[in-house]
């Protein structure tokens, strides 16, 4: 338990009143059904923007914020309390307006799933899908929805660099956020799925690691992509049905898009090599996706398997691009994958 429950029992003893017809329900001190929300946590400031994390936590009985951050607030409160005579630490006198604080006896560490919201590589709404991840928190994961800079503000590799910076931030400050630094996964949908694949496929290199905590790894223990792009070369072939000449300039910027290796540079599949180590991958894609062809996940799956890497692949029959995709079965299969590998 994260606190001294005996303290709570002494503070408020149980009421033994019995009322005719009254029914009884039983509390659950494990708080297994509860979920807490830590909002707008700033993990970096880049291009004049504060970049935030929206974080869901498995139920914490007390307090309502991550234990490490609570300890910091508690330290500030204690500094302001009057010191008791002869006491090594400031304590509230018997008539103090301050309530005693339960003693922290253990600190639980949770695995963390970093969710990358798809946005067409533009400005994200990191709040809109948070409710869909409540079951992930109930399953024991911290969920951190990460904000990145739009490609219009900072072209590639800006958004990849931002997510890697968030990973390093959480890993370096794991004590403050109750996170197990050895159990971090990325999960993204659409352009967030592409970014997730980029993070998962480049952990062996440091080319996209910029900013604070340079000595901290941005590798992850699992990578999940929901209908993400894996190979941009399919969009650069003039005359093909998937030809989309606007994509590379939009993501890379006009000048970088002229490079001969531009499509390869932003294609996760190009970073998969037999000699490198990678996390397990989970790919999910609707077979009626009108925006990102189902073939994109097939390409990534085939490349991973050809290189002897672990990959699981689900076709979501009847699902369009995010439409009819977010089913109970999809979410549960993702939770099961993460439980197995993170």
C-alpha positions as CSV (number, residue, x, y, z in Angstrom):
1,X,0.0,0.0,0.0
2,X,1.3,3.5,-0.7
3,X,0.4,4.8,2.7
4,X,-0.3,3.9,6.4
5,X,-3.9,2.7,6.3
6,X,-3.8,2.3,10.1
7,X,-3.5,6.1,10.3
8,X,-6.8,6.6,8.4
9,X,-8.5,4.1,10.6
10,X,-7.4,6.0,13.7
11,X,-8.4,9.3,12.2
12,X,-11.9,8.3,11.3
13,X,-13.1,5.1,13.1
14,X,-16.0,3.2,11.5
15,X,-19.5,4.2,12.3
16,X,-21.4,1.3,13.8
17,X,-24.9,2.8,13.3
18,X,-27.4,0.3,12.0
19,X,-30.6,1.5,10.3
20,X,-33.5,-0.8,9.4
21,X,-33.5,-1.6,5.7
22,X,-30.0,-0.2,5.2
23,X,-27.9,-2.2,2.8
24,X,-24.1,-2.5,2.9
25,X,-21.5,-2.3,0.1
26,X,-17.8,-2.9,0.7
27,X,-15.0,-0.6,-0.1
28,X,-12.0,-1.8,-2.2
29,X,-8.8,-0.6,-0.7
30,X,-6.9,-1.8,-3.8
31,X,-8.6,1.0,-5.7
32,X,-8.4,-1.3,-8.8
33,X,-11.3,0.4,-10.5
34,X,-10.2,4.0,-9.8
35,X,-8.3,6.2,-12.3
36,X,-6.6,9.5,-11.6
37,X,-5.8,12.3,-14.1
38,X,-2.6,14.4,-13.9
39,X,-3.1,17.2,-16.5
40,X,-0.9,19.5,-18.4
41,X,2.5,18.2,-17.2
42,X,5.2,20.2,-19.0
43,X,8.0,17.9,-20.2
44,X,9.9,20.4,-22.5
45,X,9.8,23.8,-24.0
46,X,10.7,23.9,-27.7
47,X,10.2,26.4,-30.5
48,X,8.6,28.7,-28.0
49,X,6.0,26.1,-27.0
50,X,5.4,24.3,-23.7
51,X,4.9,20.7,-24.6
52,X,2.5,18.8,-22.3
53,X,1.7,15.3,-21.1
54,X,-1.9,14.3,-20.1
55,X,-1.5,11.4,-17.7
56,X,-3.9,8.7,-16.5
57,X,-3.0,6.7,-13.4
58,X,-4.2,3.5,-11.9
59,X,-6.3,4.3,-8.8
60,X,-4.2,5.8,-6.0
61,X,-6.0,5.8,-2.6
62,X,-4.1,8.8,-1.4
63,X,-3.0,11.3,-2.7
64,X,-4.7,12.2,-6.0
65,X,-1.4,13.0,-7.8
66,X,1.7,10.8,-8.5
67,X,3.4,10.0,-5.2
68,X,6.7,11.6,-6.1
69,X,5.0,14.9,-7.0
70,X,3.0,14.6,-3.8
71,X,6.2,14.2,-1.8
72,X,7.5,17.4,-3.3
73,X,4.3,19.3,-2.3
74,X,4.5,17.8,1.2
75,X,8.1,19.0,1.6
76,X,7.0,22.5,0.7
77,X,4.1,22.3,3.2
78,X,6.4,21.0,6.0
79,X,8.9,23.9,5.3
80,X,6.1,26.4,6.1
81,X,4.9,24.6,9.3
82,X,6.1,25.9,12.7
83,X,8.9,23.8,14.2
84,X,8.1,21.9,17.3
85,X,10.6,22.5,20.1
86,X,13.5,20.0,19.9
87,X,12.1,18.2,16.9
88,X,14.4,17.5,14.0
89,X,11.6,18.0,11.5
90,X,8.7,20.6,11.5
91,X,5.5,19.0,12.9
92,X,2.1,20.6,13.4
93,X,1.2,21.3,17.1
94,X,-1.9,19.6,18.5
95,X,-4.1,22.6,17.8
96,X,-2.7,23.2,14.3
97,X,-5.0,23.8,11.4
98,X,-2.9,21.4,9.4
99,X,-4.0,17.7,9.2
100,X,-1.3,15.1,9.9
101,X,-0.1,13.5,6.6
102,X,0.0,9.7,6.3
103,X,3.5,8.3,6.2
104,X,4.6,6.9,2.8
105,X,5.8,3.4,3.4
106,X,6.2,2.0,-0.1
107,X,6.1,3.4,-3.6
108,X,4.5,1.5,-6.4
109,X,6.0,1.7,-9.9
110,X,3.7,1.4,-12.9
111,X,4.5,0.5,-16.5
112,X,3.9,3.4,-18.8
113,X,2.2,3.7,-22.2
114,X,3.0,6.8,-24.1
115,X,0.0,7.6,-26.4
116,X,0.7,9.6,-29.6
117,X,-2.5,11.1,-30.9
118,X,-2.8,11.2,-34.7
119,X,-3.3,14.6,-36.2
120,X,-2.0,14.4,-39.8
121,X,1.3,15.6,-38.3
122,X,-0.5,18.9,-37.4
123,X,-1.7,20.3,-34.1
124,X,-3.1,17.6,-31.8
125,X,-6.0,17.4,-29.5
126,X,-4.4,15.3,-26.7
127,X,-7.6,15.3,-24.6
128,X,-10.2,13.9,-26.9
129,X,-9.4,10.2,-26.7
130,X,-8.1,10.0,-23.1
131,X,-11.4,8.4,-21.9
132,X,-10.8,5.5,-24.3
133,X,-7.7,4.6,-22.2
134,X,-9.4,4.4,-18.9
135,X,-9.3,0.6,-19.1
136,X,-5.5,0.8,-19.7
137,X,-5.1,2.6,-16.4
138,X,-7.4,0.1,-14.7
139,X,-5.2,-2.6,-16.1
140,X,-2.3,-1.1,-14.2
141,X,-0.7,1.2,-16.8
142,X,0.1,4.9,-16.6
143,X,-1.1,6.4,-19.8
144,X,0.7,9.6,-20.9
145,X,-0.7,11.3,-24.0
146,X,2.2,13.3,-25.5
147,X,1.9,16.6,-27.3
148,X,4.4,17.2,-30.1
149,X,5.2,20.2,-32.3
150,X,3.3,20.2,-35.5
151,X,5.3,19.7,-38.7
152,X,4.3,23.2,-39.8
153,X,6.2,24.5,-36.7
154,X,9.1,22.1,-36.7
155,X,9.4,19.7,-39.7
156,X,10.7,16.1,-39.3
157,X,12.3,15.0,-37.2
158,X,10.7,17.5,-34.8
159,X,7.7,15.3,-33.8
160,X,9.9,12.2,-33.4
161,X,12.4,14.1,-31.4
162,X,9.7,15.5,-29.1
163,X,8.3,12.0,-28.3
164,X,11.8,10.8,-27.6
165,X,12.3,13.8,-25.3
166,X,9.1,12.8,-23.4
167,X,10.4,9.3,-22.9
168,X,13.7,10.6,-21.6
169,X,11.9,13.0,-19.3
170,X,9.7,10.3,-17.8
171,X,12.5,7.9,-17.4
172,X,14.8,10.5,-15.8
173,X,12.0,11.6,-13.5
174,X,10.5,8.2,-12.8
175,X,10.6,8.7,-9.0
176,X,8.4,11.8,-9.4
177,X,5.9,10.0,-11.7
178,X,5.7,6.5,-10.1
179,X,6.9,5.0,-13.4
180,X,9.0,1.9,-13.9
181,X,11.8,3.2,-16.1
182,X,12.4,-0.3,-17.6
183,X,8.7,-0.7,-18.7
184,X,7.8,2.0,-21.2
185,X,5.9,1.5,-24.4
186,X,4.7,3.7,-27.3
187,X,1.3,3.5,-28.9
188,X,0.0,5.8,-31.7
189,X,-2.8,6.0,-34.2
190,X,-2.6,7.4,-37.8
191,X,0.3,9.9,-37.9
192,X,0.8,9.0,-34.2
193,X,1.1,5.4,-35.4
194,X,3.8,6.5,-37.8
195,X,5.6,8.3,-35.0
196,X,5.3,5.3,-32.8
197,X,6.9,3.2,-35.5
198,X,9.7,5.7,-35.9
199,X,10.4,5.6,-32.1
200,X,10.3,1.8,-32.0
201,X,12.5,1.4,-35.0
202,X,15.2,3.9,-34.1
203,X,16.0,3.0,-30.5
204,X,19.3,1.6,-31.6
205,X,20.4,5.1,-32.8
206,X,20.6,8.5,-31.2
207,X,20.1,10.7,-34.3
208,X,16.7,12.0,-33.2
209,X,17.6,12.5,-29.5
210,X,17.7,16.2,-28.8
211,X,17.2,18.3,-25.7
212,X,17.3,17.5,-22.0
213,X,18.6,14.3,-20.4
214,X,21.0,13.4,-23.2
215,X,22.4,10.5,-21.3
216,X,19.0,8.9,-20.8
217,X,17.8,6.3,-23.3
218,X,14.7,6.8,-25.4
219,X,14.4,3.1,-26.2
220,X,11.0,1.5,-25.5
221,X,10.0,-2.0,-24.5
222,X,7.1,-2.3,-26.9
223,X,5.7,-0.5,-29.9
224,X,2.1,-0.3,-31.1
225,X,0.9,1.2,-34.3
226,X,-2.8,1.6,-35.2
227,X,-3.1,2.3,-38.9
228,X,0.2,4.1,-39.2
229,X,2.3,4.8,-42.3
230,X,5.5,2.6,-42.6
231,X,6.7,3.3,-46.2
232,X,6.4,6.7,-47.8
233,X,7.9,5.6,-51.1
234,X,4.4,4.3,-52.0
235,X,3.2,7.9,-52.0
236,X,5.9,9.3,-54.2
237,X,5.4,7.2,-57.4
238,X,3.7,9.4,-60.0
239,X,0.8,7.7,-61.7
240,X,0.2,5.2,-58.8
241,X,-3.2,5.3,-57.1
242,X,-1.6,6.2,-53.8
243,X,0.5,9.1,-55.2
244,X,0.4,12.0,-52.8
245,X,3.1,14.6,-53.7
246,X,2.0,16.9,-50.9
247,X,3.1,14.6,-48.1
248,X,6.8,14.9,-48.1
249,X,6.9,18.8,-48.3
250,X,4.3,18.9,-45.5
251,X,6.3,16.7,-43.2
252,X,9.9,17.4,-44.1
253,X,9.6,21.0,-45.4
254,X,10.1,22.1,-49.0
255,X,13.9,21.8,-49.2
256,X,14.3,18.6,-47.3
257,X,11.6,17.0,-49.4
258,X,13.8,17.4,-52.5
259,X,16.4,15.0,-51.1
260,X,16.8,11.7,-53.0
261,X,16.4,9.8,-49.7
262,X,13.5,11.9,-48.4
263,X,10.9,9.1,-48.4
264,X,13.4,6.7,-46.9
265,X,14.3,9.2,-44.2
266,X,10.8,9.3,-42.8
267,X,9.8,5.6,-43.4
268,X,10.1,3.4,-40.3
269,X,10.5,0.3,-42.5
270,X,13.9,1.7,-43.7
271,X,15.3,1.5,-40.1
272,X,14.6,-2.2,-39.6
273,X,17.8,-4.2,-40.0
274,X,18.6,-7.8,-39.1
275,X,21.6,-6.9,-37.0
276,X,19.8,-4.5,-34.7
277,X,17.6,-5.1,-31.6
278,X,14.0,-3.9,-31.6
279,X,11.1,-4.1,-29.1
280,X,8.1,-6.3,-29.9
281,X,5.7,-4.6,-32.4
282,X,1.9,-4.8,-32.5
283,X,0.3,-3.6,-35.8
284,X,-3.5,-3.1,-36.2
285,X,-5.2,-1.8,-39.3
286,X,-8.7,-1.6,-40.7
287,X,-9.1,-3.5,-44.0
288,X,-11.3,-0.7,-45.4
289,X,-9.0,2.2,-44.5
290,X,-9.5,5.0,-47.1
291,X,-6.7,7.2,-45.8
292,X,-3.7,4.9,-45.0
293,X,-3.8,1.8,-47.1
294,X,-3.9,-1.5,-45.2
295,X,-0.8,-2.4,-47.3
296,X,1.2,0.0,-45.1
297,X,1.0,-2.4,-42.1
298,X,1.6,-5.4,-44.3
299,X,4.9,-3.9,-45.5
300,X,6.0,-3.3,-41.9
301,X,5.0,-6.7,-40.8
302,X,6.8,-8.4,-43.7
303,X,10.0,-6.4,-43.1
304,X,10.1,-7.2,-39.4
305,X,9.5,-10.9,-40.0
306,X,12.1,-11.1,-42.8
307,X,14.6,-9.7,-40.3
308,X,13.6,-12.2,-37.6
309,X,11.9,-9.6,-35.3
310,X,8.8,-10.1,-33.1
311,X,5.7,-8.7,-34.6
312,X,2.0,-9.3,-34.1
313,X,-0.5,-8.2,-36.7
314,X,-4.3,-7.8,-36.6
315,X,-6.7,-7.0,-39.4
316,X,-9.7,-5.1,-38.1
317,X,-12.3,-6.3,-40.6
318,X,-14.8,-3.6,-41.7
319,X,-12.9,-0.7,-40.0
320,X,-12.0,2.5,-41.8
321,X,-9.3,5.0,-40.8
322,X,-10.1,5.2,-37.1
323,X,-13.8,4.7,-37.8
324,X,-15.4,1.5,-36.3
325,X,-11.8,0.7,-35.2
326,X,-11.9,1.5,-31.5
327,X,-13.6,-1.7,-30.3
328,X,-13.5,-3.5,-27.0
329,X,-11.7,-6.4,-28.8
330,X,-9.0,-4.0,-30.2
331,X,-8.4,-2.3,-26.9
332,X,-8.3,-5.6,-25.0
333,X,-5.9,-7.2,-27.5
334,X,-3.6,-4.2,-27.1
335,X,-3.7,-4.4,-23.3
336,X,-2.9,-8.1,-23.5
337,X,0.1,-7.4,-25.8
338,X,1.4,-4.7,-23.5
339,X,0.9,-6.9,-20.4
340,X,3.0,-9.6,-22.1
341,X,5.9,-7.4,-23.2
342,X,6.1,-4.4,-20.9
